[in-house]
Amino acid sequence: MYSSIALAIFAVVAGLISSIAATAAGADTPATLTWTGEVVPGNGTTNPTGDNIQDILNQIHVTHPNYDATKATSNQKSTENDEPGVWKTFCGVFATADKRNLMEIQYDLRMAGGDCTIPARTCLRLSCWNTSGIYFCNDNDYQVTIQCAYVADFASYIGTQCCKSDFTKSKGISGQAFSALGWNVCVGYANCNHPADRDAPGIFIPPGLNGECRD
């Protein structure tokens, strides 16, 4: 975790940005995730909406139980500004997720394939498992669409850069990775019983029940 006052202040501000975005999005109309992809190759794209990626996958599997995410082509391309070398990443800024759950919540995003779209000024919990979540936060005044797997890539990057102590010392992990395009991905504690647009990662007091973020 960071020890300097300057970085501690930034961490608070970063959490507040996500909290403000979630509050603005959920004031009257619940924020929703829109997924875009080809469920059946060659049949055109579909655009189901849901609370989170697990909800989207459940909808797809009702009618297409053998859905193959590798065929759900994305229309979005990575940009040079979003290559790993220029990400701004901050660790230990939220109540922590459980390191054991991080792979599972990434897996659902990769399994879905396709593109994920969230509204303007929104922080939406895209994937949740037990006490751990991945949040996709949009600080722009317009909706943002990126590859769902790219959100998982950001979460994976947090996993390699933050809270790197052995699991036997601490199972907790949290972090926030910013793109250069006005959106960011957060890993931290989540209550999967709450609606996906209700909680921003910054509302939970660290370190939380999963323990401290330790390097």
Secondary structure as a PSIPRED ss2 file (coil, helix, strand):
# PSIPRED VFORMAT (PSIPRED V4.0)

   1 M C   1.000  0.000  0.000
   2 Y C   1.000  0.000  0.000
   3 S C   1.000  0.000  0.000
   4 S C   1.000  0.000  0.000
   5 I H   0.000  1.000  0.000
   6 A H   0.000  1.000  0.000
   7 L H   0.000  1.000  0.000
   8 A H   0.000  1.000  0.000
   9 I H   0.000  1.000  0.000
  10 F H   0.000  1.000  0.000
  11 A H   0.000  1.000  0.000
  12 V H   0.000  1.000  0.000
  13 V H   0.000  1.000  0.000
  14 A H   0.000  1.000  0.000
  15 G H   0.000  1.000  0.000
  16 L H   0.000  1.000  0.000
  17 I H   0.000  1.000  0.000
  18 S H   0.000  1.000  0.000
  19 S H   0.000  1.000  0.000
  20 I H   0.000  1.000  0.000
  21 A H   0.000  1.000  0.000
  22 A H   0.000  1.000  0.000
  23 T H   0.000  1.000  0.000
  24 A H   0.000  1.000  0.000
  25 A H   0.000  1.000  0.000
  26 G C   1.000  0.000  0.000
  27 A C   1.000  0.000  0.000
  28 D C   1.000  0.000  0.000
  29 T C   1.000  0.000  0.000
  30 P C   1.000  0.000  0.000
  31 A C   1.000  0.000  0.000
  32 T C   1.000  0.000  0.000
  33 L E   0.000  0.000  1.000
  34 T E   0.000  0.000  1.000
  35 W E   0.000  0.000  1.000
  36 T E   0.000  0.000  1.000
  37 G E   0.000  0.000  1.000
  38 E C   1.000  0.000  0.000
  39 V C   1.000  0.000  0.000
  40 V C   1.000  0.000  0.000
  41 P C   1.000  0.000  0.000
  42 G C   1.000  0.000  0.000
  43 N C   1.000  0.000  0.000
  44 G C   1.000  0.000  0.000
  45 T C   1.000  0.000  0.000
  46 T E   0.000  0.000  1.000
  47 N C   1.000  0.000  0.000
  48 P C   1.000  0.000  0.000
  49 T E   0.000  0.000  1.000
  50 G E   0.000  0.000  1.000
  51 D C   1.000  0.000  0.000
  52 N C   1.000  0.000  0.000
  53 I H   0.000  1.000  0.000
  54 Q H   0.000  1.000  0.000
  55 D H   0.000  1.000  0.000
  56 I H   0.000  1.000  0.000
  57 L H   0.000  1.000  0.000
  58 N H   0.000  1.000  0.000
  59 Q H   0.000  1.000  0.000
  60 I H   0.000  1.000  0.000
  61 H H   0.000  1.000  0.000
  62 V H   0.000  1.000  0.000
  63 T H   0.000  1.000  0.000
  64 H C   1.000  0.000  0.000
  65 P C   1.000  0.000  0.000
  66 N C   1.000  0.000  0.000
  67 Y C   1.000  0.000  0.000
  68 D C   1.000  0.000  0.000
  69 A H   0.000  1.000  0.000
  70 T H   0.000  1.000  0.000
  71 K H   0.000  1.000  0.000
  72 A C   1.000  0.000  0.000
  73 T C   1.000  0.000  0.000
  74 S C   1.000  0.000  0.000
  75 N C   1.000  0.000  0.000
  76 Q C   1.000  0.000  0.000
  77 K C   1.000  0.000  0.000
  78 S C   1.000  0.000  0.000
  79 T C   1.000  0.000  0.000
  80 E H   0.000  1.000  0.000
  81 N H   0.000  1.000  0.000
  82 D H   0.000  1.000  0.000
  83 E C   1.000  0.000  0.000
  84 P H   0.000  1.000  0.000
  85 G H   0.000  1.000  0.000
  86 V H   0.000  1.000  0.000
  87 W C   1.000  0.000  0.000
  88 K E   0.000  0.000  1.000
  89 T E   0.000  0.000  1.000
  90 F E   0.000  0.000  1.000
  91 C E   0.000  0.000  1.000
  92 G C   1.000  0.000  0.000
  93 V C   1.000  0.000  0.000
  94 F C   1.000  0.000  0.000
  95 A C   1.000  0.000  0.000
  96 T C   1.000  0.000  0.000
  97 A E   0.000  0.000  1.000
  98 D E   0.000  0.000  1.000
  99 K H   0.000  1.000  0.000
 100 R H   0.000  1.000  0.000
 101 N H   0.000  1.000  0.000
 102 L H   0.000  1.000  0.000
 103 M H   0.000  1.000  0.000
 104 E H   0.000  1.000  0.000
 105 I H   0.000  1.000  0.000
 106 Q H   0.000  1.000  0.000
 107 Y H   0.000  1.000  0.000
 108 D H   0.000  1.000  0.000
 109 L H   0.000  1.000  0.000
 110 R H   0.000  1.000  0.000
 111 M H   0.000  1.000  0.000
 112 A H   0.000  1.000  0.000
 113 G C   1.000  0.000  0.000
 114 G C   1.000  0.000  0.000
 115 D E   0.000  0.000  1.000
 116 C E   0.000  0.000  1.000
 117 T E   0.000  0.000  1.000
 118 I E   0.000  0.000  1.000
 119 P C   1.000  0.000  0.000
 120 A C   1.000  0.000  0.000
 121 R C   1.000  0.000  0.000
 122 T E   0.000  0.000  1.000
 123 C E   0.000  0.000  1.000
 124 L E   0.000  0.000  1.000
 125 R E   0.000  0.000  1.000
 126 L E   0.000  0.000  1.000
 127 S E   0.000  0.000  1.000
 128 C E   0.000  0.000  1.000
 129 W E   0.000  0.000  1.000
 130 N C   1.000  0.000  0.000
 131 T C   1.000  0.000  0.000
 132 S E   0.000  0.000  1.000
 133 G E   0.000  0.000  1.000
 134 I E   0.000  0.000  1.000
 135 Y E   0.000  0.000  1.000
 136 F E   0.000  0.000  1.000
 137 C E   0.000  0.000  1.000
 138 N E   0.000  0.000  1.000
 139 D C   1.000  0.000  0.000
 140 N C   1.000  0.000  0.000
 141 D C   1.000  0.000  0.000
 142 Y C   1.000  0.000  0.000
 143 Q C   1.000  0.000  0.000
 144 V E   0.000  0.000  1.000
 145 T E   0.000  0.000  1.000
 146 I E   0.000  0.000  1.000
 147 Q E   0.000  0.000  1.000
 148 C H   0.000  1.000  0.000
 149 A H   0.000  1.000  0.000
 150 Y H   0.000  1.000  0.000
 151 V H   0.000  1.000  0.000
 152 A H   0.000  1.000  0.000
 153 D H   0.000  1.000  0.000
 154 F H   0.000  1.000  0.000
 155 A H   0.000  1.000  0.000
 156 S H   0.000  1.000  0.000
 157 Y H   0.000  1.000  0.000
 158 I H   0.000  1.000  0.000
 159 G H   0.000  1.000  0.000
 160 T H   0.000  1.000  0.000
 161 Q H   0.000  1.000  0.000
 162 C C   1.000  0.000  0.000
 163 C C   1.000  0.000  0.000
 164 K C   1.000  0.000  0.000
 165 S C   1.000  0.000  0.000
 166 D C   1.000  0.000  0.000
 167 F C   1.000  0.000  0.000
 168 T C   1.000  0.000  0.000
 169 K C   1.000  0.000  0.000
 170 S C   1.000  0.000  0.000
 171 K C   1.000  0.000  0.000
 172 G E   0.000  0.000  1.000
 173 I E   0.000  0.000  1.000
 174 S C   1.000  0.000  0.000
 175 G E   0.000  0.000  1.000
 176 Q E   0.000  0.000  1.000
 177 A E   0.000  0.000  1.000
 178 F E   0.000  0.000  1.000
 179 S C   1.000  0.000  0.000
 180 A C   1.000  0.000  0.000
 181 L C   1.000  0.000  0.000
 182 G C   1.000  0.000  0.000
 183 W E   0.000  0.000  1.000
 184 N E   0.000  0.000  1.000
 185 V E   0.000  0.000  1.000
 186 C E   0.000  0.000  1.000
 187 V E   0.000  0.000  1.000
 188 G E   0.000  0.000  1.000
 189 Y E   0.000  0.000  1.000
 190 A C   1.000  0.000  0.000
 191 N C   1.000  0.000  0.000
 192 C C   1.000  0.000  0.000
 193 N C   1.000  0.000  0.000
 194 H C   1.000  0.000  0.000
 195 P C   1.000  0.000  0.000
 196 A C   1.000  0.000  0.000
 197 D C   1.000  0.000  0.000
 198 R C   1.000  0.000  0.000
 199 D C   1.000  0.000  0.000
 200 A C   1.000  0.000  0.000
 201 P H   0.000  1.000  0.000
 202 G H   0.000  1.000  0.000
 203 I H   0.000  1.000  0.000
 204 F C   1.000  0.000  0.000
 205 I C   1.000  0.000  0.000
 206 P C   1.000  0.000  0.000
 207 P C   1.000  0.000  0.000
 208 G C   1.000  0.000  0.000
 209 L C   1.000  0.000  0.000
 210 N C   1.000  0.000  0.000
 211 G C   1.000  0.000  0.000
 212 E C   1.000  0.000  0.000
 213 C E   0.000  0.000  1.000
 214 R C   1.000  0.000  0.000
 215 D C   1.000  0.000  0.000
